[in-house]
Amino acid sequence: MASPSVEVVEKSDERIVVRFSNIPRQYVNSLRRLAISEVPTLAIDDVVILENSSVMHDEAVAHRLGLIPLRTDPGRFVMPHECDCKSTLGCSKCRVLLVLDSEANEKTLVVTSGGLVSEDELVKPVSKDIPIVVLAPNQKLKFEAYARLGIGKDHAKWQPTAASVVKDGENENDIILVIESNGALTAGEILTVAAEQLASKIKNFKQLVSSLKVPKSA
């Protein structure tokens, strides 16, 4: 039997294509699923509206903010439930504050993600052109937003992937994994973290099996 091998066919910040040869499909598919559902990213999870005279309800504004991808530095922040601050407000280890203060004067103003000001210079929207709300003259929107780590299986706003696909390769024993990023992480970072998650799960399962005791026969 041929030896298993892994080859990166294509790689950029937005997309990575990897060829797996002589490796069971279920392992590659596990990477695909973990990339979607268990790779942590930052997303706005709590919004304090200070002023909103737009036609959009506060809840709708908060929903739109949560779906704006934020650039995330892997390993820099911790999940809220794992942080030693034990505070519902969070701290610099588990949350990032972003604020916005926009007002339309004489003309209609399209408020975009570019108006968000982050307390952390690295944690910013991946694009400045994502629309949030349209303000008519004399309307205003002001809020504080708090971004926290989360995973895709809890809410889609924490999914780092725009696409994650497994398909057959040209050869019979080849399987292709394609991961496309939404910008929160690079495609390579997503794959690396997914592989670490898979290794950790296998290790934990092995430890669990080793700890099982065979019941004594009656």
Summary of the structure (lengths in Angstrom):
residues: 218
radius of gyration: 21.7
end to end distance: 44.5
largest distance: 86.0
contacts: 625
relative contact order: 0.23
helix: 26%
strand: 34%
